[in-house]
């Protein structure tokens, strides 16, 4: 079958690889669409993946075309979104409910072959059936939405909070949509990309600007979310948190990124700094939210690119052009 392969650091190609064969509790999914994510860029840069080459793609959905001998939950012809998370269920973190911090953490498209291919392999437990009205090619958005849902689980955001989000790419926009639905009094967005800010305005932000200095919130924001992973944005965001407020590190920063904090301010103003990593008990809820229209796929997906152009799609994503880019095998 045809698949995108990150062969080595900085090099991605499209080539032929063997078709997958399901184990007893696995299914083969014919991929309808696979989203690109910042994690894919980190893999391309030599981070995250334990070894290369790897078929990337952890945001995907498609139709079941093969099932293992012990699979009864889904059948050939079912359409599914796939949770890429692979846990050991044995380590201390898995046993205490923190599976996303698993000591043997793995993921489809990160440590095993993913959805940037015609076919992908997945445990049946990771498959969520799609209702009839949901288009399979749109359901690649369920995985990133499940990460955003996890972010709001961490925040435990209270009603009436004033929220500031750094970044209006796909993840920032998803955090915006969820903030509106979790009772935020206002949601402001900061981004240096004018085109992306325009999308945020289209979705109904309270305020938008290239810098938080342009927004009117002299006491700061109750909740500040970084959805960029950019050190400068993170540093600025930390300084915008109101007293008794919370800063959420949601964007994926480079390993080498560093910021400074003011310990006395954290103590004196009771500021919380926390993080949210990937998916945890949130995929099914994200699928239900998606089915109920929490996101408009036509707004969120800006480009649908043939799998043959996967390397070019990565370049476009790295350049910050568009919103969610999906490849279509």
matplotlib code that plots the C-alpha trace (Angstrom):
import matplotlib.pyplot as plt

x = [0.0, 1.0, 2.1, 3.9, 7.2, 9.4, 12.6, 15.1, 15.4, 14.2, 13.2, 9.6, 8.7, 5.7, 6.4, 5.0, 4.9, 3.4, -0.4, -1.2, -2.6, -4.8, -4.0, -6.8, -8.1, -7.1, -8.8, -7.6, -9.0, -9.1, -8.2, -10.5, -8.5, -5.5, -4.7, -1.3, -0.2, 2.7, 3.7, 4.4, 6.9, 8.6, 8.9, 10.4, 12.9, 13.9, 11.9, 9.1, 9.5, 11.9, 13.1, 12.8, 11.5, 7.9, 4.5, 3.2, -0.4, -2.2, -5.4, -7.4, -10.7, -11.9, -13.8, -13.1, -12.0, -10.6, -11.0, -9.1, -10.4, -11.6, -13.2, -17.0, -17.4, -17.1, -17.6, -16.3, -18.1, -18.3, -16.9, -14.7, -12.5, -9.4, -7.9, -4.1, -3.2, -1.4, -1.0, 0.6, -2.1, 0.6, 2.7, 2.0, 0.5, -1.8, -2.9, -3.7, -5.7, -3.0, -2.7, -1.5, 1.6, 2.2, 5.9, 5.7, 3.6, 3.1, 0.8, -0.3, 1.5, 4.2, 5.7, 3.8, 2.7, -0.1, -2.8, -0.8, -1.4, -4.1, -4.6, -3.9, -3.9, -5.7, -6.8, -10.6, -10.7, -9.4, -12.2, -15.3, -18.1, -19.4, -23.1, -24.5, -24.7, -20.9, -18.7, -15.8, -13.4, -14.2, -13.8, -10.0, -10.9, -12.1, -8.5, -7.4, -10.7, -10.2, -6.9, -8.8, -11.4, -8.6, -7.3, -10.6, -10.7, -7.4, -8.6, -11.8, -12.8, -15.5, -18.4, -17.8, -14.1, -12.2, -10.1, -7.0, -5.8, -2.4, -2.6, -5.5, -4.4, -6.5, -5.9, -6.4, -9.6, -10.8, -10.0, -12.0, -15.0, -14.9, -14.4, -17.6, -19.4, -18.0, -19.5, -16.6, -17.6, -15.2, -12.6, -9.8, -7.3, -3.7, -1.9, 0.7, -0.9, -3.7, -5.4, -5.7, -7.0, -9.7, -10.9, -11.1, -13.2, -15.4, -16.0, -16.9, -14.1, -14.6, -11.3, -8.4, -5.0, -1.4, -0.4, -2.2, -1.2, -3.9, -6.6, -8.4, -7.9, -5.8, -6.2, -5.3, -7.3, -8.6, -7.5, -4.6, -4.0, -0.9, -1.8, 1.4, 4.4, 6.3, 8.6, 7.9, 4.1, 4.4, 6.5, 4.1, 1.1, 2.5, 2.6, -1.1, -2.6, -4.9, -4.7, -6.0, -5.8, -4.5, -2.0, -2.4, 0.5, -1.4, 0.8, 3.7, 7.0, 10.4, 12.5, 14.9, 12.3, 12.8, 10.9, 11.3, 8.8, 8.4, 8.0, 6.9, 4.1, 2.9, 2.8, 1.5, -1.2, -2.1, -1.4, -1.7, 0.6, -0.4, -0.2, -2.3, -0.8, -2.6, -5.7, -7.1, -10.6, -11.7, -11.9, -15.5, -16.7, -15.0, -16.6, -20.0, -19.4, -18.2, -21.3, -23.4, -21.8, -19.4, -17.1, -17.8, -15.4, -15.6, -14.2, -11.5, -10.3, -8.6, -6.8, -7.5, -4.3, -3.7, -1.4, 1.1, 1.8, 2.4, 5.9, 4.6, 1.7, 4.2, 6.0, 2.8, 1.9, 5.4, 5.0, 1.7, -0.4, -4.0, -5.7, -6.1, -4.5, -5.6, -4.2, -6.5, -5.2]
y = [0.0, 3.6, 5.5, 8.5, 7.6, 9.9, 8.1, 10.1, 13.5, 16.1, 13.7, 12.5, 10.5, 8.7, 5.1, 1.5, -0.4, -3.8, -3.9, -4.3, -7.6, -7.5, -9.3, -11.1, -7.8, -5.4, -3.9, -2.6, 0.8, 2.2, 5.8, 8.5, 11.4, 12.0, 15.3, 16.9, 18.1, 19.8, 16.4, 15.3, 18.2, 17.2, 13.6, 15.1, 17.0, 13.8, 14.2, 12.0, 8.9, 6.4, 5.3, 6.1, 5.3, 5.7, 6.1, 9.2, 10.2, 10.0, 12.0, 9.8, 8.2, 5.7, 2.5, -0.9, -3.3, -6.1, -7.5, -9.8, -13.2, -12.0, -8.7, -8.5, -4.8, -3.5, -5.1, -4.6, -1.5, 0.4, 3.9, 4.8, 7.5, 6.1, 7.1, 6.7, 6.3, 3.0, 2.4, -0.5, -0.5, -1.9, 1.0, 3.2, 6.0, 3.7, 2.0, 5.4, 6.7, 8.9, 6.7, 9.6, 9.7, 6.0, 5.0, 3.0, 5.5, 4.8, 6.0, 5.1, 7.4, 8.2, 4.9, 2.5, 2.9, 5.6, 6.9, 8.7, 5.7, 3.9, 1.4, 1.7, -0.9, -0.1, -2.0, -2.4, -0.7, 2.5, 2.7, 4.8, 4.3, 7.4, 8.2, 8.3, 12.1, 12.5, 12.5, 10.1, 12.5, 15.2, 12.9, 13.2, 16.3, 14.1, 13.3, 16.9, 17.8, 15.1, 16.8, 20.1, 18.3, 17.0, 20.5, 21.7, 18.7, 20.0, 23.6, 22.8, 26.3, 28.0, 29.9, 33.5, 33.2, 35.6, 33.5, 34.5, 32.1, 32.4, 31.0, 30.7, 27.6, 24.5, 23.8, 27.4, 27.6, 24.4, 25.8, 28.9, 26.9, 24.9, 28.0, 29.5, 26.3, 26.1, 29.4, 31.8, 35.5, 36.5, 34.8, 36.8, 35.4, 36.6, 35.6, 37.2, 35.6, 37.9, 35.2, 32.9, 35.8, 36.4, 32.8, 33.4, 36.5, 34.4, 32.0, 34.9, 36.0, 38.8, 40.4, 39.6, 41.1, 40.5, 41.4, 41.2, 44.8, 45.7, 44.1, 45.8, 43.6, 45.5, 43.0, 40.1, 37.0, 34.2, 31.6, 31.9, 29.1, 28.7, 26.8, 27.8, 26.1, 29.3, 30.4, 34.1, 33.6, 31.4, 34.0, 36.7, 34.6, 33.9, 37.6, 38.0, 35.7, 37.5, 36.9, 33.4, 32.6, 29.6, 29.3, 26.1, 24.9, 23.2, 23.8, 21.5, 23.4, 22.4, 20.4, 23.3, 26.0, 27.9, 30.7, 32.4, 32.6, 34.8, 32.5, 35.2, 36.3, 32.7, 32.5, 36.0, 35.9, 32.2, 31.5, 28.0, 26.8, 23.5, 21.4, 19.1, 16.2, 14.4, 12.4, 11.0, 9.6, 12.2, 10.6, 9.3, 12.6, 14.4, 12.1, 12.9, 16.6, 16.5, 14.6, 17.2, 20.0, 21.6, 22.3, 23.2, 21.1, 23.5, 26.2, 24.1, 22.1, 24.5, 22.0, 18.5, 17.3, 14.0, 11.6, 11.8, 15.4, 14.6, 16.2, 19.4, 19.3, 19.2, 22.2, 24.1, 23.3, 24.2, 27.6, 28.3, 28.5, 27.4, 25.8, 22.1, 20.3, 16.7, 14.3, 12.1, 8.6]
z = [0.0, -0.4, 2.8, 3.9, 5.7, 7.8, 6.9, 8.8, 10.5, 8.0, 5.3, 4.5, 1.4, 0.0, -0.8, -0.8, 2.4, 3.3, 4.0, 7.7, 9.1, 12.2, 15.3, 17.3, 18.9, 16.1, 13.0, 9.7, 8.9, 5.3, 6.0, 4.8, 6.1, 8.3, 10.0, 10.3, 13.8, 15.5, 16.7, 13.2, 12.8, 16.1, 14.7, 11.5, 13.7, 15.5, 18.6, 20.1, 17.9, 19.5, 16.1, 12.4, 9.9, 10.9, 9.1, 10.9, 11.4, 14.7, 13.7, 11.4, 10.7, 8.1, 7.4, 8.9, 6.1, 8.2, 11.7, 14.0, 15.0, 18.4, 17.3, 17.9, 18.7, 15.2, 11.8, 8.2, 6.8, 10.1, 10.1, 13.0, 14.5, 16.1, 19.4, 18.8, 22.5, 23.4, 27.1, 29.1, 31.8, 34.2, 35.3, 38.4, 36.2, 34.3, 37.6, 39.1, 36.1, 34.5, 31.4, 29.3, 31.5, 31.0, 31.6, 28.4, 26.5, 22.8, 20.1, 16.6, 14.2, 16.7, 17.9, 15.6, 12.0, 11.7, 9.5, 6.8, 4.6, 2.7, 5.6, 9.3, 12.1, 15.4, 18.6, 18.5, 21.9, 20.3, 17.7, 18.2, 15.7, 13.8, 13.5, 10.0, 9.7, 10.4, 7.3, 7.7, 6.1, 8.7, 11.7, 11.7, 13.8, 16.7, 18.0, 18.3, 19.8, 22.4, 23.4, 23.8, 26.0, 28.1, 28.4, 29.9, 32.2, 33.6, 33.8, 35.6, 34.4, 36.4, 35.0, 34.2, 33.6, 31.4, 29.0, 26.9, 24.3, 22.6, 19.0, 16.6, 14.8, 14.9, 18.6, 19.7, 17.8, 19.4, 22.8, 21.8, 20.9, 24.1, 26.2, 24.8, 25.7, 29.3, 30.4, 29.8, 30.3, 27.5, 25.3, 23.7, 21.2, 20.4, 17.2, 15.0, 11.9, 10.6, 8.5, 11.6, 13.7, 11.1, 11.6, 15.3, 14.7, 12.4, 15.3, 17.7, 19.9, 22.4, 21.3, 19.0, 18.5, 17.6, 21.2, 24.5, 25.0, 22.5, 24.6, 27.5, 30.6, 33.0, 35.9, 33.6, 32.7, 34.9, 32.5, 30.1, 27.6, 25.4, 22.2, 20.4, 22.2, 21.4, 24.2, 23.7, 23.7, 26.9, 28.6, 27.8, 28.8, 32.2, 32.9, 31.9, 34.5, 37.0, 40.7, 41.6, 37.9, 36.0, 33.1, 31.0, 28.9, 26.1, 23.0, 22.4, 23.0, 21.8, 24.3, 24.5, 25.1, 28.4, 30.2, 33.6, 36.4, 39.4, 42.4, 44.8, 42.4, 42.1, 45.9, 46.6, 43.9, 44.2, 40.5, 39.2, 36.4, 34.9, 31.7, 29.6, 27.5, 24.8, 25.4, 28.7, 29.0, 26.5, 23.1, 23.3, 24.7, 21.9, 19.4, 20.9, 20.9, 17.3, 16.3, 18.0, 16.0, 18.5, 15.5, 11.9, 9.8, 6.9, 9.1, 10.8, 7.8, 5.3, 3.1, 1.9, 0.2, -1.6, 0.3, -2.6, -1.5, 2.1, 2.2, 0.7, 3.2, 6.0, 4.5, 4.3, 7.9, 9.1, 7.4, 9.2, 6.1, 6.6, 9.6, 9.9, 6.9, 6.2, 3.7, 1.8, 0.9]

ax = plt.figure().add_subplot(projection="3d")
ax.plot(x, y, z, "-o")
ax.set_aspect("equal")
plt.show()
